[in-house]
Amino acid sequence: MASPVAEVPAAEPDLAAAHYAAKLAFETDCSDVHTAFARAMVDFVLLDVRSPALFAQSHVPGAINLPHGKMTAHRMSEWARETLFVVYCAGPHCNGADKAALRLAKLGLKAKLMIGGMTGWVDEGFALESGAVAAE
């Protein structure tokens, strides 16, 4: 009798590779974002999609506050069409970043979700900023 883990057989390696490659096309993590900023290799725009009030309390350094409801074609035209956006919200219990990534995709823009959001950032031991003015 198989364990609950092995009850459903694992995917073949080629299928697993395709799955995880596709997953990484949609997501990044806090460590990779932190490393990009630390090495001055920021080739994306980091968007905090929480409310301006929460953003002002604390946020990831280098982030711009832009709630998903304010992501309009006009607002997003401030950036080049080929810009990669990385979005985050409060954490795994929040779907604001998913809504933002969906909105960006519907606008024809590339987006990745920073998995973990604020919760993941803090869990990694990375510093937060506070008191910054939210983007209008």
N, C-alpha and C positions, 0 to 999 in steps of 0.2 A: 504494500500500500504506500502510495506517494505522500509526502508531506504536503501541507497546504501551499507551500512555496512551489513545489515541483508538480503539483496536481495539473496545472496547465503548463505544458512544455514551453521552455524558453524558445524565443525566435531563433531562427537560423542566423548565423553571423552576418550574412549579406543583408538580410532584412533588418537586423538590429542596427547595422551601420547606417542604412538608409534612414531609419527612424530617427536616430540620434543626430544625424547630420541635418535632417529637416527641423528637428526641435531647436537646434542651435541657430538656425536661420531666423527663428522667432524670438529667442530669448538670449539674454546675457545675465551675468550675475554681478553682485555688489563688488566682489573682488576684482573682476575685470574692469569695471567702471573706475574703481579706486586706482588701480594700476595705471589706467590710461591718463587720469588726471595727474598722478604722481610723476609720470614720465613725460608729461607735456605732449602726449600723443592723442589729443582729443580731436577725433575726426567725426564727431557726432554732436548733437544738441541734446542735453539732458533736461527733460521736462518733468517737473513735479506737478502732478495733476490734482493735488489736493486743494482745499480751499485756501484763499489768500491768508486767512487768519491762522490756519495750521502751518502754512509755509513760513509766516513771520515768526512763529514760536520756535520752529526748528526745521531744517532741511539739509539735504546733501549739499556740501560745498560745490559751487559751479552750476547748480541747477537753476533753471528759470521756472517760475510759477506760471502754469497755464492750464487751468482746469479744462477737462475734455469738452465741456459745453461751450467753451470760448474758442475752440479750434475750428474756425471757419476758413473757407477758401481764401478770403481776403486776409485774415490774420496770418495764415500759414504762408502766404505769398511773400512775406518778409524774408524767407529763407529760399535758397536755391532749390530747385525741384529735386536735385539728386541728394539733398541733405538726408542723413540718417538721423532719426529721432530715437532716443532711448527714453522710455516713460516709466515712471514709478508712482506708487501711491503709498498708503499706510503700511501695507504688508499683505501676507497671504489671505487675510480675512477680508480684503477689500478688492473689488473688481473695477475700481476706477481706472487703473492702468490698462486693463483689458479693453474697457470702453474707449480709452484714448487711442490705443493701438488700432482698434477697429475704425474709429473715426478718421485717423490719419490714412489708413489703407484705403478707405472709401474716397478720400481726397486725392488718391494716387501717389501718396508719399510712403517712404520706407520707414518702418518702425520696428523696434525690438522692445520687449518688456524686460525691465530689470527685476528679475525674480527676487522675492523677499522684501522689496520695497524698503521703507524706513525700518521696519523690524529687522530685516536681514542686514541692513547697513549697521545698525547698532549691535546686533549679534556678532558681527565680524570685528567689532571693536573700533570702528572708524568714527572719526569726529563728525559732529554736526555743526552747522552754523545757525545763528538765530538773529532776529532783528532786521534782516535784510528787507528791502522794499520789494514787494511782489510786482511782477510785470503787469502792466495795465492791458 
